[in-house]
Amino acid sequence: MSDRPEPLPQLAGINVYVPGEEAPSVGGRSYKMASNENPLGSSEQALAAYRAEAEKLWLYPDGGANALRKAIAEKHGLDADRIVCGAGSDEIFYMLARAYLAPGDESLSTRHAFAIYTVVGQISGATNVVVDEKDFVADVDAILAAVTPKTKIVWLANPNNPTGTYLSFDEIKRLHAGLSQSTLLVLDGAYAEYVRKNDYASGIELVSEFENVVITRTFSKIHGLAALRVGWAYAPRHVVDAINRVRGPFNVSRSAQAAAVAALGDGAFVEKSVAHNTAEMARLVQGLQDLGLETLDGVCNFVVVGFPDQDGKRPADALAFLKSRGITVRGLDGYAMPHHLRISVGTVEQNTAVLEELTAFLGA
Ligand SMILES: *Cc1c(COP(=O)(O)O)cnc(C)c1O
């Protein structure tokens, strides 16, 4: 008998998620480029919808998020009954783990995958098996080789954060074809809107065709609503039913639902965000390469850049230098990428500043 209440034993093994750091204000400059937030902010229409909800704070949200699911369904040509909304797509991952993973089960993710997949598995007492990537790209053969009868979920962000790399739809189909029908394939499309590649697809077709594929999407990135916490899954009906059994009845707030519906209606904001990202990411990559730094071939809204293994020039040194100039970017030690930093694409001004400061850093 313990002398105090004990939490579940598996919780001790969890590395608590470390969010991107706020930037200190230095000489009036405070540039956070550490969390892949939308540098253009959010849609004015979403803001207006959010403000209107301030007049109705005593009302519960629509627990079924019906208007939002309908708006998502119309926008993407989906069946609203197969959509379920979460407080961020993170909550969808928590709910999937709760519904499908138990002690003794395995889930699977790749070496430099999004950290939450491991955490949600651990909470359920399952083991998350980590599979090596090939040059920072998920390796379908390695994933399939690691699958066992205990594998209940395969998590794959496509494209992935923090590497920024992606698998073609052909590769995704090959991965799915190699899985047993009882293994759930979760395709996290948090950055899907940013990808400008003809061989990419978020996987919606697979959900329509098979009983073991789920895709997740978020309002946090392209729609610039990270503060509100809204994400969604498109899933087979039996998976939606399982999620709804573990879901809190009012998991997405009224204001979040209203703002998300309005954001879906503001296609111009999304287009502007994509165009900005495409242009600025190219400029950032070119600028970093001109400094002699290596960048990974990414398709999201951030650039992953390698630093020399040289005293005073390592990622930790660059992080500290940038922070002293009022800029935060993301260190990747926690993602087994100690030689890289992740820089979120910012405003024109922010990207110029990061390039100027890194020029100074490398020349110092
Ligand atoms: C940012 C991000 C998300 C989105 O998380 P939310 O909870 O919806 O804010 C999901 N997956 C990956 C890989 C991400 O980088």
The ligand as a Tripos MOL2 file, in Angstrom:
@<TRIPOS>MOLECULE
LIG
   15    15     1     0     0
SMALL
NO_CHARGES

@<TRIPOS>ATOM
      1 C1          0.6560   21.1690  -35.7800 C.3       1 LIG1
      2 C2          0.4210   19.7310  -35.9710 C.ar      1 LIG1
      3 C3         -0.8360   19.1860  -35.7340 C.ar      1 LIG1
      4 C4         -1.9880   20.0290  -35.3270 C.3       1 LIG1
      5 O1         -2.2720   19.9270  -33.9990 O.3       1 LIG1
      6 P1         -3.5640   20.6420  -33.4300 P.3       1 LIG1
      7 O2         -3.8160   19.8900  -32.1840 O.co2     1 LIG1
      8 O3         -4.6500   20.4430  -34.4440 O.co2     1 LIG1
      9 O4         -3.2210   22.0610  -33.2160 O.co2     1 LIG1
     10 C5         -1.0270   17.8320  -35.9520 C.ar      1 LIG1
     11 N1         -0.0300   17.0760  -36.4150 N.ar      1 LIG1
     12 C6          1.1780   17.5690  -36.6890 C.ar      1 LIG1
     13 C7          2.2130   16.6870  -37.2560 C.3       1 LIG1
     14 C8          1.4410   18.9110  -36.4520 C.ar      1 LIG1
     15 O5          2.6610   19.3950  -36.6740 O.3       1 LIG1
@<TRIPOS>BOND
     1     1     2 1
     2     2     3 ar
     3     2    14 ar
     4     3     4 1
     5     3    10 ar
     6     4     5 1
     7     5     6 1
     8     6     7 2
     9     6     8 1
    10     6     9 1
    11    10    11 ar
    12    11    12 ar
    13    12    13 1
    14    12    14 ar
    15    14    15 1
@<TRIPOS>SUBSTRUCTURE
     1 LIG1         1 GROUP 0 **** ****
